[in-house]
Amino acid sequence: MRYAYYAKLGKADKATYRRSDDITAIPLNGVRRLRPIVERLKRDLASEDRRRARITVWMRIARLLRCTSF
């Protein structure tokens, strides 16, 4: 789905946008290491402790970035 700002993009940016639409998956190495953080996030969200949930999300993002194989 293209957003309204797509029409304002230059030719090169439109090409980048279209290529990004073709990405259907991001391969992860060591995905098992993410499971404990996902479970922790579920608990934090259920407890409605926004501070703890925010910290857990940042931890998950950091691990995801280490697991990507670009």
N, C-alpha and C positions, 0 to 999 in steps of 0.2 A: 504494500500500500504506500503510495507516495503522498507525502504531506504537502500542504499548500506552498511552503517555501521552496519546494523543488523547482517550480517555474522560475524562481529568481536565481537559481544556481547557474554558474558558468558551465561551459561544455565539459571541462575536465572534472569539475565537482559532480556533475550529473553522472559521468562515467563511473566515478568512485561510488556514488550512491547506488547505482545499478549493480555494480560488482558486490557491494555489501548485501544486497537483497538475495544474492545467490548463496550466501553462507547459511547453511542449515544446521551446522553442528560445529562445536569447537572441541577437538580431541583433548582429553585430560589424562595425564599420567598420575598415578597415585591417588585416584579418586577415593579409595577407601579411607585415606587420611581425612577426608572431608566429612565423613559420616558423624563423628563425634560432635563436630561443630554444628551440623544440621540439627542433631538432637538437642544440643544446648540452645540453639536458636528457638526451637519449638517451645522449650521450657520457658525461656526468657519472654517470648511473645505471650505465652499463656499467663504468665505472672503479671503482665502489663508493666514490667519494669523497663521503661524506655531506655534508661541509661545502659543497663546490662545488655539489652537487645542491640543497641547501637554498637557497643564494644564487640559483641559477638559477630555482628555483620561485618565490621571492619576486619576482624580476624579471618572471617570466611573469604572476604575479597582478597586479602593478602595471600592466603593459601591457594585460592583459585589462580591468581596471577603466577604463583610459583609452579602450578601444575599445567599451565597451558604450554602447548608445544608448537609455537609459531615458528 
